[in-house]
Amino acid sequence: MGMNTQLARLCYASKTVKDEDEIRQDLMDILAEAVDFNGRHQVYGVLYYGNGKFFQCLEGSAEIVNTLFYEKITKDPRHSDVVLLDLADIDYVKFSRWSMKYAPYDKAMLRFFTDRGMAEFDPYSLQEQRLEDFVDYLLKI
Protein backbone atom coordinates (compact mmCIF):
# COMPACT_ATOMS: atom_id res chain seq x y z
CA MET A 1 0.00 0.00 0.00
CA GLY A 2 1.13 3.51 -0.67
CA MET A 3 2.75 5.58 2.05
CA ASN A 4 -0.25 7.92 2.22
CA THR A 5 -2.91 5.24 2.31
CA GLN A 6 -5.01 5.48 5.46
CA LEU A 7 -5.84 2.03 6.84
CA ALA A 8 -9.19 1.23 8.38
CA ARG A 9 -10.89 -1.66 10.17
CA LEU A 10 -14.60 -2.09 9.56
CA CYS A 11 -16.71 -4.63 11.47
CA TYR A 12 -20.36 -5.38 10.86
CA ALA A 13 -23.10 -7.83 11.75
CA SER A 14 -25.94 -9.11 9.60
CA LYS A 15 -28.52 -11.91 9.38
CA THR A 16 -28.85 -14.55 6.71
CA VAL A 17 -32.00 -14.59 4.65
CA LYS A 18 -31.68 -18.34 4.07
CA ASP A 19 -32.74 -21.31 6.17
CA GLU A 20 -29.92 -22.91 8.14
CA ASP A 21 -29.77 -25.92 5.81
CA GLU A 22 -29.35 -23.65 2.74
CA ILE A 23 -26.60 -21.37 4.04
CA ARG A 24 -23.59 -23.54 3.11
CA GLN A 25 -23.56 -22.54 -0.58
CA ASP A 26 -23.91 -18.84 0.30
CA LEU A 27 -20.96 -19.12 2.69
CA MET A 28 -18.81 -20.78 0.02
CA ASP A 29 -19.81 -18.13 -2.54
CA ILE A 30 -19.20 -15.23 -0.14
CA LEU A 31 -15.77 -16.59 0.80
CA ALA A 32 -14.75 -17.18 -2.83
CA GLU A 33 -15.84 -13.66 -3.82
CA ALA A 34 -14.08 -12.14 -0.80
CA VAL A 35 -10.80 -13.98 -1.41
CA ASP A 36 -10.83 -12.88 -5.07
CA PHE A 37 -11.75 -9.22 -4.45
CA ASN A 38 -9.63 -8.83 -1.34
CA GLY A 39 -6.58 -10.42 -2.93
CA ARG A 40 -6.75 -7.90 -5.78
CA HIS A 41 -7.32 -4.89 -3.46
CA GLN A 42 -5.12 -5.67 -0.44
CA VAL A 43 -8.11 -6.11 1.87
CA TYR A 44 -7.84 -8.59 4.74
CA GLY A 45 -10.21 -9.93 7.33
CA VAL A 46 -12.34 -12.61 8.86
CA LEU A 47 -15.88 -13.93 8.41
CA TYR A 48 -17.75 -15.77 11.13
CA TYR A 49 -21.19 -17.35 10.85
CA GLY A 50 -23.39 -18.86 13.54
CA ASN A 51 -27.02 -18.85 14.71
CA GLY A 52 -28.19 -17.34 11.44
CA LYS A 53 -25.90 -14.32 11.88
CA PHE A 54 -22.75 -13.09 10.19
CA PHE A 55 -19.85 -11.16 11.67
CA GLN A 56 -17.24 -9.77 9.35
CA CYS A 57 -14.18 -7.67 9.99
CA LEU A 58 -12.41 -6.03 7.03
CA GLU A 59 -9.06 -4.25 7.05
CA GLY A 60 -7.31 -2.31 4.33
CA SER A 61 -7.36 1.02 2.56
CA ALA A 62 -10.07 3.15 4.20
CA GLU A 63 -11.39 4.16 0.78
CA ILE A 64 -11.63 0.58 -0.50
CA VAL A 65 -13.08 -0.82 2.73
CA ASN A 66 -15.74 1.93 2.90
CA THR A 67 -16.69 1.51 -0.76
CA LEU A 68 -16.86 -2.27 -0.38
CA PHE A 69 -19.15 -1.96 2.63
CA TYR A 70 -21.52 0.74 1.36
CA GLU A 71 -21.62 -0.18 -2.34
CA LYS A 72 -21.52 -3.98 -2.16
CA ILE A 73 -22.04 -5.52 1.28
CA THR A 74 -25.04 -3.42 2.36
CA LYS A 75 -26.71 -4.17 -1.00
CA ASP A 76 -26.01 -7.93 -1.00
CA PRO A 77 -29.39 -9.79 -1.03
CA ARG A 78 -27.93 -12.81 0.80
CA HIS A 79 -28.27 -11.03 4.13
CA SER A 80 -30.35 -8.41 5.92
CA ASP A 81 -30.20 -6.15 8.98
CA VAL A 82 -26.63 -5.05 8.18
CA VAL A 83 -25.32 -3.03 11.14
CA LEU A 84 -21.97 -1.25 11.20
CA LEU A 85 -20.40 -2.18 14.55
CA ASP A 86 -17.14 -0.29 14.21
CA LEU A 87 -15.13 1.74 11.74
CA ALA A 88 -11.73 2.86 12.95
CA ASP A 89 -8.46 4.11 11.55
CA ILE A 90 -5.70 1.60 12.24
CA ASP A 91 -1.92 1.70 12.07
CA TYR A 92 -1.49 -1.87 10.86
CA VAL A 93 -3.51 -4.81 9.57
CA LYS A 94 -4.08 -7.57 12.14
CA PHE A 95 -5.42 -10.10 9.61
CA SER A 96 -2.56 -9.68 7.11
CA ARG A 97 -2.22 -13.47 6.72
CA TRP A 98 -5.75 -13.84 5.35
CA SER A 99 -7.50 -12.24 2.39
CA MET A 100 -10.55 -13.71 4.14
CA LYS A 101 -10.26 -16.07 7.08
CA TYR A 102 -13.30 -18.19 7.87
CA ALA A 103 -13.84 -19.11 11.51
CA PRO A 104 -16.33 -21.96 11.96
CA TYR A 105 -18.88 -22.07 14.75
CA ASP A 106 -17.75 -24.36 17.56
CA LYS A 107 -18.15 -24.95 21.30
CA ALA A 108 -15.10 -22.82 22.16
CA MET A 109 -16.73 -19.91 20.34
CA LEU A 110 -19.94 -20.44 22.30
CA ARG A 111 -17.88 -20.31 25.51
CA PHE A 112 -16.45 -16.96 24.41
CA PHE A 113 -19.99 -15.55 24.45
CA THR A 114 -21.31 -17.37 27.53
CA ASP A 115 -18.24 -16.20 29.50
CA ARG A 116 -19.39 -12.67 28.69
CA GLY A 117 -22.98 -13.22 29.78
CA MET A 118 -24.51 -13.97 26.38
CA ALA A 119 -26.50 -17.14 25.77
CA GLU A 120 -25.39 -17.51 22.15
CA PHE A 121 -23.35 -15.96 19.36
CA ASP A 122 -24.85 -12.52 18.79
CA PRO A 123 -22.59 -10.13 16.87
CA TYR A 124 -25.08 -7.30 17.37
CA SER A 125 -24.18 -7.27 21.07
CA LEU A 126 -20.46 -6.79 20.36
CA GLN A 127 -19.51 -3.28 21.34
CA GLU A 128 -16.22 -1.65 22.21
CA GLN A 129 -14.24 -3.99 24.48
CA ARG A 130 -16.28 -7.07 23.59
CA LEU A 131 -15.70 -6.33 19.91
CA GLU A 132 -11.93 -5.96 20.42
CA ASP A 133 -11.87 -9.17 22.46
CA PHE A 134 -13.79 -11.03 19.74
CA VAL A 135 -11.51 -9.77 16.95
CA ASP A 136 -8.47 -10.84 18.99
CA TYR A 137 -10.10 -14.24 19.63
CA LEU A 138 -10.73 -14.73 15.89
CA LEU A 139 -7.07 -13.99 15.19
CA LYS A 140 -6.03 -16.91 17.42
CA ILE A 141 -8.33 -19.64 16.13
RACORRA-V860192 format. One record per residue. RES is the residue in one small letter. D_FIRST is the distance of its C-alpha to the first C-alpha in Angstrom with 1 decimal. Layout:
res: <RES | RES>
d_first: <D_FIRST | D_FIRST>
This chain:
res: <m | g | m | n | t | q | l | a | r | l | c | y | a | s | k | t | v | k | d | e | d | e | i | r | q | d | l | m | d | i | l | a | e | a | v | d | f | n | g | r | h | q | v | y | g | v | l | y | y | g | n | g | k | f | f | q | c | l | e | g | s | a | e | i | v | n | t | l | f | y | e | k | i | t | k | d | p | r | h | s | d | v | v | l | l | d | l | a | d | i | d | y | v | k | f | s | r | w | s | m | k | y | a | p | y | d | k | a | m | l | r | f | f | t | d | r | g | m | a | e | f | d | p | y | s | l | q | e | q | r | l | e | d | f | v | d | y | l | l | k | i>
d_first: <0.0 | 3.8 | 6.5 | 8.2 | 6.4 | 9.2 | 9.2 | 12.5 | 15.0 | 17.6 | 20.8 | 23.7 | 27.1 | 29.1 | 32.3 | 33.0 | 35.5 | 36.8 | 39.5 | 38.6 | 39.9 | 37.8 | 34.4 | 33.5 | 32.6 | 30.4 | 28.5 | 28.0 | 27.0 | 24.5 | 22.9 | 22.8 | 21.3 | 18.6 | 17.7 | 17.6 | 15.6 | 13.1 | 12.7 | 11.9 | 9.5 | 7.7 | 10.3 | 12.6 | 16.0 | 19.7 | 22.7 | 26.2 | 29.5 | 33.0 | 36.1 | 35.0 | 31.9 | 28.2 | 25.6 | 21.9 | 19.0 | 15.5 | 12.2 | 8.8 | 7.9 | 11.4 | 12.2 | 11.7 | 13.4 | 16.1 | 16.8 | 17.0 | 19.4 | 21.6 | 21.7 | 22.0 | 22.8 | 25.4 | 27.1 | 27.2 | 31.0 | 30.7 | 30.6 | 32.0 | 32.1 | 28.3 | 27.8 | 24.7 | 25.2 | 22.3 | 19.2 | 17.7 | 14.9 | 13.6 | 12.3 | 11.1 | 11.3 | 14.9 | 15.0 | 12.3 | 15.2 | 15.9 | 14.6 | 17.8 | 20.3 | 23.9 | 26.3 | 29.9 | 32.6 | 34.9 | 37.5 | 35.2 | 33.0 | 36.2 | 37.2 | 34.0 | 35.2 | 38.9 | 38.3 | 36.9 | 39.9 | 38.6 | 40.8 | 38.0 | 34.3 | 33.6 | 30.0 | 31.4 | 32.9 | 29.7 | 29.1 | 27.5 | 28.6 | 29.5 | 26.1 | 24.4 | 27.0 | 26.5 | 22.7 | 23.5 | 26.3 | 24.2 | 21.8 | 25.0 | 26.7>
